[in-house]
């Protein structure tokens, strides 16, 4: 399937660098001593629940500040200069209800475009175009409360794609979607020119990715290519056979 999106606002993906970066809450570490340079076109992040995957994306996106070390995106501090990164980074949350703020579908998609500096008519036209591209033109005037959980998740993904950032951070991008929609989105995402950094519990989603990060207890347990994904998949199978998730989280 050919790429259907226009060129991203920044032709080159921003250089994302973490140096001894950490994040903790009330003295409890969630991420510890992460030093990473993320430049590959397709990067997957895997790990157990609570390993710190979503927290890592939130650090990169500037939604939270590190409690130790530094995070830089194109030499900018994403927490202090989120406006400077509005054309460079887009993020899809796992829970759409943490992302949607407007009452109708068209307003929700238009909001991010307005944040990028488009006037209302241009933003509306671009929002209508993304809906048409995915065969959802009839969604435009619909209240977001009329959408199912999976449909709201899809709305958030369309909102991110409409903004056309150079790098897209995806936290479980296919959660709650039906199989035909997943197949269509996989083809579309695979054809995008943007850098994708994807969190998922489904190793099949990351097939062909350039780099895989396996987080464990807030640290990088393994960092490499397809071999890391194979190791992770084997470990998940082993744990499933042993009912190894019966322990309480620390």
N, C-alpha and C positions, 0 to 999 in steps of 0.2 A: 504494500500500500504506500503510495508516495506521500511525502510530507505535505500537509496542507496548511501549516502555519506559516506566517510571514517570518522574515528574519528577526531574531531576537534584538531587543533594544541595544544590547552590547554584543558585538560579533564574537568576542572571546569571553569564555566563561571567567568569572572572577576567581582569582587565586585565593583559596581558603586555607588559612594556616592557624593551627592551634599549637601553642607552646606551653607545655607543662600546665595545661588548662584543667581546672577542676570546678566542681559545683557541689555544694552541700546545703542542707537545710537543718537548722537547729543542731548543728554539730555532727549530723549524720552525712557522710560522703555519698554522693550519687555517682559522680564522675571523679576520677583521680588521675592526675598527671598524664593527660593526653597530649602527645606531641605528634601532630599529623599535618601533612601537606596534601590537600585533596585537589588534584588537577585532572584526574581521568574523566572521560566522557560519561561513563556509567559506573557508579559506585553503589554497592549494596551493603546494608548494615543488618546483621542478624544477631540473635542472642535471646536468652530467656526473658520472660516477663520480668521487669524490674532491673534489667541489666544496664539501663541508662540510655537506650537508643533514642527515645523521644526527647529526652533532656539534651542530648547532643545536637539534635536538629534545632531545638529551641535556642541553644547557645549560638549556633551558626547564623540563625535568622535574626538574632538580636532581641529576642523576646525576653530573655533573661541575661544577666551579666555573670561572668564567671566569678566564683569566690576565690579563685586562685589562678595564676597564670594569665595568658592572654589569648584572645580570639581576634583574628583579623581577616577581613574579606576585602580584597583589592586594597590592602593597606589601611582600610577603615575599621574602626571599632563598630561592629554592627549594632551594639546596644546603644551607643551614643550618637550614631549617625544612621538611623534606620531610613530616614528620608533620602539619604545619599545612595541607598541600596535598593530603592523601590523598583528601579528598572533591571536590577541585577539578580535579585532573589525572590522567588515565590515559594510559599510553603502550603502544603495540604495537611491538615490535622487529621488524626484518626477519627475523632469524634466531630462530625459536622456542626453539632450544636455549640461547639467552642469557637466556631468560625463565622457562622451566619449572623448578621446583625440587622438586615433590612427585611421589610415585610413581604416583598414580592421578588420573584426570580430575576426579573429584568433589573430591578434596583440593586439587587445583591451583586450581580455581575458588573454592573456599571460602576459601582463604588470604587473598585480597585483601579479602574481605568481613569476615573476622575482623580484619584490619588497620584496617578502618573502624569497628570497635567492636561488630560483631554477635556474639552468642553462637553456640556451635557449632550448635544446632538451627536457628536462624534462617539462619545462613550456609549450612547444608546445604540447607534448603528453597529458598533463593534460587538456589543452584547447580543444583538439580534443575529449577527453573523455567526457567532460561536454556537448559539442555539440551533441555527439552521444547519451548521456543519455536522452536528450530532443528531439531527432529526428530531429536535425538541422545540421547534418554533412555537408550538402551542403552550409551552410552559411559561412564556414571557410574563403574562399578566397574573399568573397563578400565585396565590399566597404560599410562602414556603411551608407554612403549617399544613398545607394540603399534600405535601410530598412525604413519601415513606422515608425511613432512615437511609436506605440505599440511594434513593433519589436525591436526598439532601447531600449525601456524600458526593454523588455525581455532579450536583450543582457546584459544590466547592471546587471540584477538580476543573470544571469548565471555567470557573471564575479565575483560577490560577492560569490556565492555558490562554485565556483571553488577554491577560496582562503580558504574556510573551516574555517572561524574564529570561536572562541568560542561563541561570541555574534554577532548577526546580527541586525542592525538597519534598519528598513524598513519604508520608507515614501511613502504611497499609493502604495504598491507593485503590485497592479493589474490595475493601471491606463492605459487606452488605450488598454488593452488586450481583445481578444475575449473570449466568454464564455467557449468554450472547453479548452482554455489555462488556464483560471482562475481556472477551476475545477481541472485541472491536477496539477497546482502549489499549490493550497490549500492542496491537498493530500500530495504533496511532502513536503511542509513546515511543515505540521502537524506532519510528521514522523521524522523530523530532531532532532538530539540530542541537537543542540545548543539552547542557550537562544535567544528568539526573542523579540524585542521591536518594536511594530508596530504602526504607525500612519495610521488612516483610517477614512473616512467619512461614511463607511458602517459598521454598528454595527454587521451585520451577519459575517463579517470577524473575529470578536473577540469572537465569541461564544466559550465557554469553556476555555477562557483565565483565568489565575490565578489572575490577578490584572488589574484593569482599573484606569487610571488617567484621570480625566476630567479637562482640563485647561480652564480658563476663564480670559481674560485680563492679561495673564502672570503669573497667580497664580493658585495653585491647588484648584479647586472648590470642588472636591470630589475625594476620594481615597478609593477604595475597590474592591469588586468582581462583580458578575453578577448584583447586585442591582444597581450599579453605571451605568452600561450599560443600564439597563432598565430606569433609571431616565433620562439619556441623550437622549435615543430614544424618550421618551415621550415628552421631552422638544423640540426636533427637530420637532416632529409632531405638537405640539402646535404652534410653531413659523411659520411653513409652512401654517397652517390654517389661521393665522392672517396676512400673508404677512409681517412678522416682520423684513424682511431684507431690508426694504426700506430706513432705516436711513443711513447717511453717517458715515464712520469709523472715530473714533477720531484720 
